Amino acid sequence: MLSRLGDAALWAVPAVVLAILPKCPVCFAGWIAVLSGIGVTLPVAASIRWVLVAASVVAMVYLTIRQAARLART
């Protein structure tokens, strides 16, 4: 069973990803180039951005459902 700190960390990761993710594909492509040294095209950057957004939202929905189930048991 995870501790409260572990639970908080699980919630923090998708929230931080959503908070620091650039909103425009051009900025995201630049961000990828600066952090990795790899240049990507705008369509690829837009696709990667949407995958990260979707994964973060799915993670937050999963954590919400898990927390609701845990509260319902008590």
RATA-V466360 format. One record per pair of residues at least 24 apart in sequence whose C-alpha atoms are under 10 Angstrom apart, sorted by the first residue. I is the first residue (numbers start at 0). J is the second residue. Records with the same first field share a line. If there is no record, write none. Layout:
# RATA-V466360
I=J, J
This chain:
# RATA-V466360
6=62, 66
9=58, 59, 62
10=55, 58, 59, 62, 63
11=59
12=55, 58, 59
13=51, 52, 53, 54, 55, 56, 57, 58, 59
14=55, 56, 58, 59
15=55
16=51, 52, 54, 55
17=48, 51, 52, 53, 54, 55, 56
20=48, 51, 52
21=48
22=48
23=48
24=48, 49
